[in-house]
Amino acid sequence: MVKNRQDIARFVLGLISVIFMYSFNLVSSCFILDMSDEFGVSAGIAGLILSSSLLCNALAQIPGSAILMRLGTKNFLSRSYFAFAIIALLLVQSKSIVLFIIGRFLMSACISIHFVVYATLTKKIMPLSMFSRLMILSEGLVMLVEIVFNYSLASLGIFSWKLIFKGYAVVGMLLSVTSYLIFYYDQFDMKHVKNVQYKSKQMFQVMHTLLSDRELIGRSILAASLFMILPIVYGLWWPTFISVSKGIAFNQAVMQSQWIAFGIIVGNIIFCCVDNKYHDSNDLFIWSNIVSIVSLTMMLYYPTLSNIVMDLLMIVVGIACSTSVIAFSILRSRDYPNELSVGFINTFIVISAPLTQVLITFVMESIYPLWFANTHYHLVQLGLLMCPLIQLLALVFGSLFISYQRPRLSH
């Protein structure tokens, strides 16, 4: 339960950390073309480099969660923000594509566990009955910030990756100092983290238990297939599809794509208001995937639909995808170590995005080199059709897993 203002400050810091992490990972569409021009690579390769850094984010979830358990929240947050800021400032001085790739991967790794930090703080500070609603709240705020941020950058014509990185470096340094001060006395870490210093053997035992939980894996697969839409919308390909199919400028396409984010916010509000029993329902994930598959297929096959219909379909996709974060609600009925279990689910969710981006880019690059100036509508359409196809496969496999439900643990 919330006991004092310090706990509130820690919770808010965790929420800001989630917003910062996703904001950095989803801002790519604003500077992909600038990066492509500066390093002399195709837009497809530039987009692939940026989205592939999410792969590092995904692979860091479990080992990063273990590090979080050992370092404690204060040391982990302050050091990760500081390292992020230093790498960003060094990176803007480099003109090498190789150094950019390495630096981007390192920056992504530094902040990859911030959602785990937020989930851990929420579960320990807030009432357990509010856990899933607060997970939903975090996604809604992320989307709201993304809408404002992307609209602002597109409206002002700010597409320089160096300028954007400098801004993130300054904010990262401020958050590093803030993290250290909020957790200065370290009682929170001493009370909540020091007592769970798992040894390597114990961690492997926990991982084996998590891998044996079929329902948890099934929900994670279904949630991952919904989450993968976000980096595609905030990457290169969805705005490109809108741009070439509607014959509008790229910055206008970026702004129009925000309707999906608006749909996610609407979905977050809806699911925050419903009873917890709906959060625990596996049918919610199944129907969300079905709705997303149908809506995406309609938009991709019939891009000549009126702007109003397209915008409404994007809102529907956003509402469906907003359920992905509800996957974490299953942890209320599980007695697993919080950091490792959140990291485990997040691995499934986050890894879906870069792998899908790689597949889309591979399909398109295998047909024609992806220089943005000569990108053809049918080429982008073909690549993006991989999304509903992957969601369909995830729907089949996820449904098979959750059909083997294990008894829920009660507290």
C-alpha positions as CSV (number, residue, x, y, z in Angstrom):
1,M,0.0,0.0,0.0
2,V,1.0,3.6,-0.5
3,K,2.4,4.9,2.8
4,N,4.1,8.2,2.2
5,R,5.1,10.8,-0.4
6,Q,8.3,9.0,-1.1
7,D,6.5,6.0,-2.4
8,I,4.4,8.2,-4.6
9,A,7.6,9.8,-5.9
10,R,9.1,6.4,-6.7
11,F,5.9,5.3,-8.5
12,V,5.9,8.5,-10.6
13,L,9.6,8.1,-11.4
14,G,8.9,4.5,-12.6
15,L,6.0,5.8,-14.8
16,I,8.3,8.5,-16.3
17,S,10.9,5.8,-16.9
18,V,8.4,3.8,-19.0
19,I,7.4,6.8,-21.0
20,F,11.0,7.8,-21.6
21,M,11.9,4.2,-22.7
22,Y,9.1,3.8,-25.2
23,S,9.3,7.4,-26.4
24,F,12.9,6.8,-27.4
25,N,12.2,3.5,-29.1
26,L,9.1,4.8,-31.0
27,V,10.4,8.2,-32.2
28,S,12.3,6.5,-35.1
29,S,9.9,7.6,-37.9
30,C,10.9,11.2,-37.3
31,F,14.6,10.8,-38.2
32,I,14.9,7.7,-40.3
33,L,15.2,9.7,-43.5
34,D,17.7,12.1,-42.0
35,M,19.8,9.1,-40.8
36,S,19.5,7.5,-44.3
37,D,20.8,10.6,-46.0
38,E,23.7,11.2,-43.6
39,F,25.1,7.6,-43.6
40,G,24.3,6.9,-47.3
41,V,22.1,3.9,-46.8
42,S,18.7,3.0,-48.1
43,A,15.6,3.9,-46.0
44,G,14.9,0.2,-45.6
45,I,18.3,-0.5,-44.1
46,A,18.1,2.6,-41.9
47,G,14.7,1.5,-40.6
48,L,16.1,-2.0,-40.0
49,I,19.0,-0.7,-38.0
50,L,16.7,1.3,-35.8
51,S,14.1,-1.4,-35.2
52,S,16.8,-4.1,-34.7
53,S,18.0,-2.3,-31.6
54,L,14.7,-3.4,-30.1
55,L,16.1,-6.9,-30.4
56,C,18.8,-5.9,-27.9
57,N,16.0,-4.5,-25.7
58,A,14.2,-7.8,-25.8
59,L,17.2,-10.0,-25.2
60,A,18.2,-7.8,-22.2
61,Q,14.9,-8.3,-20.3
62,I,15.8,-11.4,-18.2
63,P,19.5,-10.7,-17.6
64,G,18.7,-7.1,-17.0
65,S,16.0,-8.1,-14.5
66,A,18.5,-10.2,-12.6
67,I,20.9,-7.2,-12.5
68,L,18.1,-5.0,-11.2
69,M,17.5,-7.5,-8.4
70,R,21.1,-7.4,-7.4
71,L,21.8,-3.6,-7.8
72,G,18.6,-2.3,-6.4
73,T,16.4,0.4,-8.0
74,K,18.5,3.4,-7.0
75,N,21.8,2.2,-8.4
76,F,20.2,0.6,-11.5
77,L,18.1,3.6,-12.6
78,S,20.7,6.3,-11.9
79,R,23.5,4.4,-13.6
80,S,21.4,3.3,-16.6
81,Y,20.2,6.9,-17.3
82,F,23.8,8.3,-16.9
83,A,25.2,5.7,-19.3
84,F,22.4,6.4,-21.8
85,A,23.1,10.1,-21.7
86,I,26.9,9.8,-22.1
87,I,26.5,7.3,-25.1
88,A,24.0,9.6,-26.8
89,L,26.3,12.7,-26.5
90,L,29.3,10.6,-27.8
91,L,27.2,9.2,-30.7
92,V,26.2,12.6,-32.2
93,Q,29.9,13.3,-32.7
94,S,30.4,10.2,-34.7
95,K,30.1,9.9,-38.5
96,S,30.5,6.1,-38.7
97,I,27.5,3.9,-39.4
98,V,29.2,1.1,-37.4
99,L,29.6,3.2,-34.3
100,F,26.0,4.4,-34.7
101,I,24.7,0.8,-34.7
102,I,26.8,-0.1,-31.6
103,G,25.8,3.1,-29.8
104,R,22.1,2.6,-30.6
105,F,22.2,-0.9,-29.3
106,L,23.9,0.2,-26.1
107,M,21.4,3.1,-25.6
108,S,18.5,0.6,-26.0
109,A,20.1,-1.8,-23.6
110,C,20.6,0.9,-20.9
111,I,16.8,1.7,-20.7
112,S,15.4,-1.7,-21.7
113,I,14.4,-2.8,-18.2
114,H,12.6,0.4,-17.2
115,F,9.2,-1.2,-17.7
116,V,10.3,-4.0,-15.3
117,V,11.3,-1.3,-12.8
118,Y,7.8,0.4,-13.2
119,A,6.0,-3.0,-12.8
120,T,8.0,-3.9,-9.8
121,L,7.5,-0.5,-8.1
122,T,3.8,-0.7,-8.9
123,K,3.3,-4.2,-7.5
124,K,5.2,-3.3,-4.3
125,I,3.8,0.1,-3.6
126,M,0.2,0.1,-4.9
127,P,-2.7,-2.1,-4.0
128,L,-2.6,-5.4,-5.8
129,S,-6.1,-4.9,-7.1
130,M,-4.9,-1.9,-9.1
131,F,-1.9,-3.6,-10.7
132,S,-3.4,-4.3,-14.1
133,R,-5.1,-0.9,-14.3
134,L,-1.8,0.9,-13.6
135,M,-0.1,-1.2,-16.3
136,I,-2.8,0.0,-18.7
137,L,-2.4,3.6,-17.4
138,S,1.3,3.5,-18.3
139,E,0.6,2.5,-22.0
140,G,-2.1,5.2,-22.2
141,L,0.3,7.9,-21.1
142,V,3.0,6.6,-23.4
143,M,0.7,6.9,-26.4
144,L,-0.5,10.4,-25.3
145,V,3.1,11.6,-25.1
146,E,3.9,10.0,-28.4
147,I,1.0,11.8,-30.1
148,V,2.1,15.2,-28.7
149,F,5.8,14.5,-29.4
150,N,5.4,13.2,-33.0
151,Y,2.9,15.9,-33.9
152,S,5.3,18.5,-32.5
153,L,8.3,17.2,-34.4
154,A,6.4,16.7,-37.6
155,S,4.8,20.2,-37.4
156,L,8.1,21.9,-36.6
157,G,9.9,19.9,-39.3
158,I,12.5,18.6,-36.7
159,F,13.8,15.4,-38.4
160,S,17.5,15.6,-37.3
161,W,18.5,12.5,-35.4
162,K,21.4,14.3,-33.8
163,L,19.2,17.1,-32.4
164,I,16.7,14.5,-31.1
165,F,19.5,12.4,-29.5
166,K,20.9,15.5,-27.7
167,G,17.5,16.3,-26.3
168,Y,17.2,12.7,-24.9
169,A,20.7,12.9,-23.5
170,V,19.8,16.1,-21.5
171,V,16.6,14.5,-20.2
172,G,18.4,11.3,-19.4
173,M,21.0,13.1,-17.3
174,L,18.3,14.9,-15.3
175,L,16.5,11.7,-14.7
176,S,19.8,10.1,-13.5
177,V,20.2,12.7,-10.8
178,T,16.4,12.5,-9.9
179,S,16.6,8.8,-9.5
180,Y,19.6,9.0,-7.2
181,L,17.9,11.6,-5.0
182,I,14.5,9.9,-4.8
183,F,16.1,6.6,-3.7
184,Y,18.9,8.4,-1.7
185,Y,18.4,6.7,1.6
186,D,17.9,3.3,-0.1
187,Q,15.4,2.0,2.5
188,F,13.1,0.9,-0.3
189,D,15.8,-1.2,-1.9
190,M,17.0,-2.6,1.5
191,K,13.4,-3.6,2.4
192,H,12.2,-4.9,-1.0
193,V,15.2,-6.0,-3.1
194,K,18.0,-7.1,-0.8
195,N,15.9,-10.0,0.4
196,V,15.5,-11.5,-3.0
197,Q,19.2,-11.9,-4.0
198,Y,18.7,-15.0,-6.1
199,K,21.6,-17.1,-7.0
200,S,22.1,-18.3,-10.6
201,K,20.8,-21.8,-9.9
202,Q,17.6,-20.4,-8.3
203,M,17.1,-18.1,-11.3
204,F,17.3,-21.0,-13.7
205,Q,14.7,-22.8,-11.5
206,V,12.4,-19.8,-11.8
207,M,12.9,-19.7,-15.5
208,H,12.0,-23.4,-15.8
209,T,8.8,-22.8,-13.9
210,L,7.9,-19.8,-16.1
211,L,8.5,-21.9,-19.2
212,S,6.2,-24.6,-17.8
213,D,3.3,-22.2,-17.4
214,R,1.5,-22.7,-20.7
215,E,-1.2,-20.1,-20.0
216,L,1.4,-17.4,-19.3
217,I,3.2,-18.3,-22.5
218,G,0.0,-18.3,-24.5
219,R,-1.0,-14.9,-23.2
220,S,2.5,-13.6,-23.9
221,I,2.4,-14.8,-27.5
222,L,-1.0,-13.1,-28.1
223,A,0.1,-9.9,-26.4
224,A,3.3,-9.9,-28.5
225,S,1.4,-10.1,-31.8
226,L,-0.6,-7.0,-30.7
227,F,2.3,-5.0,-29.5
228,M,4.3,-5.5,-32.7
229,I,2.1,-3.0,-34.4
230,L,3.5,0.0,-32.4
231,P,7.1,0.0,-33.7
232,I,5.8,-0.5,-37.2
233,V,3.5,2.5,-36.9
234,Y,6.2,4.6,-35.3
235,G,8.9,3.2,-37.6
236,L,9.1,3.8,-41.3
237,W,6.7,1.4,-43.1
238,W,3.2,2.4,-41.9
239,P,3.7,6.2,-42.5
240,T,5.3,5.3,-45.8
241,F,2.3,3.2,-46.8
242,I,-0.1,6.1,-45.9
243,S,2.2,8.5,-47.8
244,V,2.4,6.5,-51.1
245,S,-1.2,5.2,-51.0
246,K,-2.8,8.6,-50.3
247,G,-0.3,10.7,-52.2
248,I,0.5,12.9,-49.2
249,A,3.8,14.2,-47.7
250,F,5.6,11.9,-45.3
251,N,5.2,14.3,-42.3
252,Q,1.5,14.4,-43.0
253,A,1.5,10.6,-43.0
254,V,3.3,10.5,-39.7
255,M,0.6,12.7,-38.2
256,Q,-2.3,10.7,-39.7
257,S,-0.8,7.5,-38.3
258,Q,-1.3,8.9,-34.8
259,W,-4.9,7.7,-35.0
260,I,-3.7,4.2,-33.9
261,A,-2.1,5.8,-30.8
262,F,-5.4,7.6,-30.2
263,G,-7.2,4.2,-30.4
264,I,-4.8,2.8,-27.9
265,I,-5.6,5.6,-25.5
266,V,-9.3,5.0,-26.0
267,G,-8.7,1.2,-25.4
268,N,-6.7,2.0,-22.2
269,I,-9.6,4.1,-20.8
270,I,-12.1,1.4,-21.6
271,F,-10.1,-1.5,-20.1
272,C,-9.2,0.6,-17.0
273,C,-12.9,0.9,-16.3
274,V,-13.8,-2.8,-16.6
275,D,-13.7,-5.3,-13.9
276,N,-10.5,-7.3,-13.2
277,K,-12.2,-10.5,-14.3
278,Y,-12.1,-9.2,-17.9
279,H,-8.3,-8.6,-17.5
280,D,-7.9,-12.2,-16.5
281,S,-10.0,-13.5,-19.5
282,N,-8.0,-15.2,-22.2
283,D,-10.9,-14.6,-24.7
284,L,-10.0,-10.9,-24.6
285,F,-6.6,-11.5,-26.2
286,I,-8.1,-13.9,-28.8
287,W,-10.8,-11.5,-29.9
288,S,-8.4,-8.5,-29.9
289,N,-6.1,-10.4,-32.3
290,I,-9.1,-11.3,-34.6
291,V,-10.2,-7.7,-34.7
292,S,-6.7,-6.5,-35.4
293,I,-6.2,-9.0,-38.2
294,V,-9.4,-8.1,-40.0
295,S,-8.9,-4.3,-39.6
296,L,-5.3,-4.4,-40.8
297,T,-6.2,-6.6,-43.8
298,M,-9.0,-4.2,-44.8
299,M,-6.7,-1.2,-44.7
300,L,-3.9,-2.9,-46.6
301,Y,-6.1,-4.4,-49.3
302,Y,-8.3,-1.3,-49.7
303,P,-6.1,1.8,-49.2
304,T,-8.5,3.8,-51.4
305,L,-11.0,3.9,-48.6
306,S,-12.0,7.4,-47.5
307,N,-9.8,9.1,-44.9
308,I,-12.7,8.8,-42.4
309,V,-13.0,5.1,-42.8
310,M,-9.2,4.6,-42.7
311,D,-8.9,6.7,-39.5
312,L,-11.7,4.7,-37.9
313,L,-10.0,1.4,-38.8
314,M,-6.8,2.7,-37.3
315,I,-8.6,3.6,-34.1
316,V,-10.1,0.1,-34.0
317,V,-6.6,-1.4,-34.4
318,G,-5.4,0.8,-31.6
319,I,-8.2,-0.3,-29.3
320,A,-7.4,-4.0,-30.1
321,C,-3.7,-3.5,-29.6
322,S,-4.2,-1.7,-26.2
323,T,-4.9,-5.1,-24.6
324,S,-1.3,-6.2,-25.0
325,V,-0.3,-4.7,-21.7
326,I,-3.0,-6.6,-19.9
327,A,-0.9,-9.7,-20.3
328,F,0.9,-8.7,-17.1
329,S,-2.3,-9.0,-15.0
330,I,-1.8,-12.8,-14.8
331,L,1.0,-12.1,-12.4
332,R,-1.5,-11.1,-9.7
333,S,-2.4,-14.8,-9.4
334,R,1.2,-16.1,-9.7
335,D,3.7,-16.3,-6.9
336,Y,6.8,-15.7,-9.1
337,P,9.7,-13.3,-8.4
338,N,8.3,-10.0,-9.8
339,E,11.3,-8.8,-11.7
340,L,12.0,-12.1,-13.5
341,S,8.3,-12.8,-14.3
342,V,7.8,-9.3,-15.8
343,G,11.0,-9.5,-17.7
344,F,10.0,-12.9,-19.0
345,I,6.6,-11.7,-20.4
346,N,8.2,-8.5,-21.7
347,T,10.8,-10.6,-23.7
348,F,8.0,-12.1,-25.7
349,I,6.3,-8.8,-26.2
350,V,9.3,-6.7,-27.1
351,I,11.0,-9.2,-29.4
352,S,8.0,-9.4,-31.7
353,A,8.5,-5.9,-33.0
354,P,12.1,-6.1,-34.3
355,L,11.6,-9.6,-35.8
356,T,8.5,-8.4,-37.7
357,Q,10.4,-5.4,-38.9
358,V,13.2,-7.6,-40.1
359,L,10.8,-9.8,-42.0
360,I,9.0,-6.8,-43.6
361,T,12.3,-5.3,-44.7
362,F,13.6,-8.6,-45.9
363,V,10.5,-9.2,-48.1
364,M,10.7,-5.7,-49.5
365,E,14.5,-5.5,-50.0
366,S,14.5,-8.9,-51.7
367,I,12.3,-7.4,-54.4
368,Y,13.7,-3.9,-54.8
369,P,16.3,-1.7,-52.9
370,L,14.3,0.5,-50.6
371,W,15.3,4.1,-51.3
372,F,12.5,6.2,-50.0
373,A,12.2,8.3,-53.2
374,N,11.3,5.3,-55.4
375,T,9.3,3.3,-52.9
376,H,6.3,1.7,-54.6
377,Y,2.9,1.3,-53.1
378,H,2.5,-2.4,-53.9
379,L,6.0,-3.1,-52.4
380,V,5.1,-1.6,-49.1
381,Q,1.7,-3.3,-49.2
382,L,3.3,-6.7,-49.7
383,G,5.7,-6.1,-46.8
384,L,3.0,-4.9,-44.4
385,L,0.8,-7.9,-45.2
386,M,3.2,-9.9,-43.1
387,C,1.7,-8.2,-40.0
388,P,-1.8,-9.8,-40.2
389,L,-0.2,-13.1,-41.3
390,I,2.0,-13.2,-38.2
391,Q,-0.9,-12.2,-36.0
392,L,-2.9,-15.1,-37.5
393,L,-0.1,-17.6,-36.7
394,A,0.3,-16.1,-33.2
395,L,-3.5,-16.5,-32.7
396,V,-3.3,-20.2,-33.5
397,F,-0.3,-21.0,-31.3
398,G,-1.3,-18.7,-28.5
399,S,-4.8,-20.3,-28.4
400,L,-3.2,-23.8,-28.2
401,F,-1.1,-22.8,-25.3
402,I,-3.8,-21.2,-23.2
403,S,-6.1,-24.1,-23.8
404,Y,-3.9,-25.9,-21.2
405,Q,-4.6,-23.7,-18.3
406,R,-3.0,-24.5,-15.0
407,P,-4.8,-23.8,-11.7
408,R,-4.3,-20.2,-10.5
409,L,-2.4,-19.6,-7.3
410,S,-4.3,-17.7,-4.6
411,H,-2.8,-15.3,-2.1
